[in-house]
């Protein structure tokens, strides 16, 4: 029975390592999606900034058009000044020209502000694009590392599966059935050691007589609290 117990413990170690690797593999997709999300966030931010830049540039062009139209009107007004016959008409033309010049001044002030905004926005975009390129390289490396780790984990999983089959064949069918039943019904390990009188599965004290029986290695027993298989773990000596 002692050999059977030791074999069950080996099987449990394989199950524990298998579960750990499966947990890692299950996270692979989430990790890759998280990296893609980081890139996507930059892409969205750059796209929004470029859209804002286009709006600013269009507004600047519209103001340029307004100034051109005003200048055309001003020039026409100046041409008409030489041909007016009354002082009233002359003053009206001057007033119109003066108002357009004032409008142009205000427009030019607005254009200067827009130029600053355009320059700042363009600088921000250039900076974001540089950061994006660096991030893209970083993400590529991280993805390669994750994929490589995943391949190694898959290989290890295959090795563990082969080992599980070999070790399972060494265990008595009734014991293997009990082990499998507990594994399917209780989270965590199906077989755990007793340290002193404490079950390592639930940290509860088992009856002293049960501990004494376990020391004989004559049979497997169930923890009366967590219902896992329990065994006496001999203390290692240097």
Buried (B, 14 or more C-beta within 10 A) or exposed (E): EEEBBEBBBBBBBBBEBBEEBEEBBEEBEEBBEEBEEBBEEBEEBBEEBBEBBEEBBEBBEEBEEBBEEBEEBBEEBEEBEEEBEEEEEBEEBBEBBEEBEEBBEEBEEBBEEBEEBBEEBBEBBEEBBEEBEEBBEEBEEBBEEBEEBBEEBEEBBEEBEEBBEEBBEEBEEEBBEBBEEBBEEBEEBBBBBBEEEBBBBBEEEBEEEBBEBBEEBEEBBEBEEBBBBBBBBEEEEE
